[in-house]
């Protein structure tokens, strides 16, 4: 006698299995960042490469040390520590002492990820936590910019890169102001093509807005990010800066300058879209994104620093649980008061 065929099968959620894994998503982001990373090395040379490597080493070594012995290779194989170290390195000055970059990578994983309980439980973006730690601890080194050297001087390393740990770094005699610094303190604008192509001073990852956008398009096609977040950030920042520019075009920059200068594209596409630290609902994503865009422009104009992307994203990261709480959709079959 054959057993009866099962007409109804009950199974615990989730019922739909996706092929995308955390490791695959992190690899996609790494591939998307590769063109902008290579552009940073093209403009800033071997010193920038060493900064990136030290930042990555600090992040991966910290992940390795504080992971259980039986899961160390598994923790590193999802590429989260590698991506965190790379993102942090792209937000650092190319002439930063290498030991500071290493400490920043360790702080990004230790304070931004592990202290919260590990992957998926952190409130703030780990890479930005590492940058905030470095900016608070070493403000002079984090705000000293070196001019671009170009491929002809690729193997030229700044003296400050090789500074001894916990000793005052000897910076090269030539320094350069970033486009945001020139605009904020001297009301001097920068040519748009220089911002788009990356022919400006600044952090390693601020070298090419065009390549950052191309990488974001790749992530969008791969469905690795919520398009609402970068669209909301860039749109609100452009709208707010356009209003200010109309009021006073000499004092305030235009929308294109605001978008392509500094780390707005890097933060909007690759950091604010972190699924762990951003809202889950579509309406929450818009609130989160618009808040970041407005805060970036407010901090840039009225804050003490020329740049405000880091603080804007961290502040909205802190608001994410509250946004998720008040933007959850209504449960079917229940009234609003009965939820």
LINCORVEN-V67150 format. One record per residue. N is the residue number from 0. RES is the residue in one small letter. PSI is psi in degrees with one decimal (NA if undefined). Layout:
BEGIN
n={N,N}
res={RES,RES}
psi={PSI,PSI}
END
This chain:
BEGIN
n={0,1,2,3,4,5,6,7,8,9,10,11,12,13,14,15,16,17,18,19,20,21,22,23,24,25,26,27,28,29,30,31,32,33,34,35,36,37,38,39,40,41,42,43,44,45,46,47,48,49,50,51,52,53,54,55,56,57,58,59,60,61,62,63,64,65,66,67,68,69,70,71,72,73,74,75,76,77,78,79,80,81,82,83,84,85,86,87,88,89,90,91,92,93,94,95,96,97,98,99,100,101,102,103,104,105,106,107,108,109,110,111,112,113,114,115,116,117,118,119,120,121,122,123,124,125,126,127,128,129,130,131,132,133,134,135,136,137,138,139,140,141,142,143,144,145,146,147,148,149,150,151,152,153,154,155,156,157,158,159,160,161,162,163,164,165,166,167,168,169,170,171,172,173,174,175,176,177,178,179,180,181,182,183,184,185,186,187,188,189,190,191,192,193,194,195,196,197,198,199,200,201,202,203,204,205,206,207,208,209,210,211,212,213,214,215,216,217,218,219,220,221,222,223,224,225,226,227,228,229,230,231,232,233,234,235,236,237,238,239,240,241,242,243,244,245,246,247,248,249,250,251,252,253,254,255,256,257,258,259,260,261,262,263,264,265,266,267,268,269,270,271,272,273,274,275,276,277,278,279,280,281,282,283,284,285,286,287,288,289,290,291,292,293,294,295,296,297,298,299,300,301,302,303,304,305,306,307,308,309,310,311,312,313,314,315,316,317,318,319,320,321,322,323,324,325,326,327,328,329,330,331,332,333,334,335,336,337,338}
res={x,x,x,x,x,x,x,x,x,x,x,x,x,x,x,x,x,x,x,x,x,x,x,x,x,x,x,x,x,x,x,x,x,x,x,x,x,x,x,x,x,x,x,x,x,x,x,x,x,x,x,x,x,x,x,x,x,x,x,x,x,x,x,x,x,x,x,x,x,x,x,x,x,x,x,x,x,x,x,x,x,x,x,x,x,x,x,x,x,x,x,x,x,x,x,x,x,x,x,x,x,x,x,x,x,x,x,x,x,x,x,x,x,x,x,x,x,x,x,x,x,x,x,x,x,x,x,x,x,x,x,x,x,x,x,x,x,x,x,x,x,x,x,x,x,x,x,x,x,x,x,x,x,x,x,x,x,x,x,x,x,x,x,x,x,x,x,x,x,x,x,x,x,x,x,x,x,x,x,x,x,x,x,x,x,x,x,x,x,x,x,x,x,x,x,x,x,x,x,x,x,x,x,x,x,x,x,x,x,x,x,x,x,x,x,x,x,x,x,x,x,x,x,x,x,x,x,x,x,x,x,x,x,x,x,x,x,x,x,x,x,x,x,x,x,x,x,x,x,x,x,x,x,x,x,x,x,x,x,x,x,x,x,x,x,x,x,x,x,x,x,x,x,x,x,x,x,x,x,x,x,x,x,x,x,x,x,x,x,x,x,x,x,x,x,x,x,x,x,x,x,x,x,x,x,x,x,x,x,x,x,x,x,x,x,x,x,x,x,x,x,x,x,x,x,x,x,x,x,x,x,x,x,x,x,x,x,x,x}
psi={125.1,141.3,150.5,141.3,140.2,118.6,-23.0,121.3,124.7,132.5,142.6,148.2,155.1,145.6,-16.5,118.3,129.1,149.8,-21.5,132.8,169.8,-43.4,-40.1,-40.0,-43.7,-37.7,-38.7,-41.9,-39.6,-42.7,-38.7,-31.8,-13.3,-46.3,-44.7,-34.3,-44.8,-35.2,-39.7,-39.8,-35.1,-42.2,-35.9,-12.1,-159.4,-33.2,-41.4,-38.9,-42.5,-37.7,-45.1,-44.4,-39.5,-38.3,-43.8,-41.6,-42.1,-41.0,-46.6,-36.3,-39.7,-41.8,-40.8,-45.7,-42.4,12.8,150.7,145.4,-31.9,-2.5,18.3,-46.8,-35.3,-39.7,-38.8,-23.8,-10.6,-1.2,9.8,-40.7,-40.6,-45.4,-39.7,-44.9,-39.2,-45.8,-42.3,-46.5,-34.8,-17.6,6.8,153.4,143.4,-20.0,13.8,138.6,138.7,-34.2,-29.1,-40.0,-39.4,-45.8,-39.4,-42.2,-40.6,-41.6,-36.2,-44.7,-44.1,-50.7,-26.7,-16.2,-60.1,-37.1,-19.8,-8.9,1.8,-169.8,134.5,-2.8,-4.1,146.0,-34.6,154.2,121.2,-41.0,-40.0,-28.9,-42.5,-40.3,-40.1,-37.6,-45.5,-39.9,-36.7,-30.8,-39.3,68.8,-34.7,-47.0,-34.3,-11.2,20.1,119.0,141.9,147.8,159.1,143.7,-33.1,167.9,-24.9,-29.4,37.7,-39.2,5.8,124.0,134.6,145.1,-31.7,-26.4,-33.9,18.8,144.3,147.9,136.2,23.5,153.4,128.4,141.2,103.4,152.7,156.1,-24.8,125.2,163.7,143.1,147.3,161.3,-37.1,-39.0,-41.8,-39.5,-40.5,-42.9,-21.4,1.4,39.6,119.9,168.3,143.4,139.2,-40.7,-33.2,-37.1,-40.7,-42.3,-22.5,14.5,58.1,167.3,156.5,-160.2,163.4,-38.7,2.4,17.5,-25.0,106.1,-33.7,-44.9,-33.6,-39.5,-39.1,-40.2,-38.0,-37.1,-39.1,-44.8,-35.6,-43.2,-30.9,-3.5,41.8,-2.6,159.1,112.9,-23.1,-32.9,-55.9,-35.6,-42.2,-40.2,-52.3,-38.0,-45.2,-38.7,-41.5,-41.6,-45.9,-43.9,-31.0,-39.5,-45.5,-37.5,-37.2,-36.8,-41.2,90.7,-16.0,-39.2,-37.1,141.7,160.6,172.9,-39.1,-39.6,-42.8,-35.9,-44.7,-7.1,153.6,-152.9,25.4,-46.4,-42.0,-43.9,-40.6,-37.7,-39.0,-13.7,-48.2,-23.0,4.9,118.2,-22.1,-37.0,10.4,158.0,156.9,-26.6,151.6,-44.8,-38.8,-35.9,-40.8,-43.7,-45.5,-46.1,-45.8,-38.4,-42.3,-46.4,-44.3,-41.8,-37.5,-49.0,-40.3,-44.6,-40.3,-38.2,-44.7,-6.1,174.4,-23.8,148.2,-27.0,147.8,9.3,-45.2,-50.9,-37.3,-45.3,-42.3,-39.9,-41.8,-27.3,-41.9,-28.8,-6.8,-46.7,-38.6,-40.7,-44.3,-36.7,-39.9,2.2,13.0,136.7,155.3,137.6,132.4,133.6,-2.1,147.0,168.1,-37.9,-19.8,1.0,NA}
END
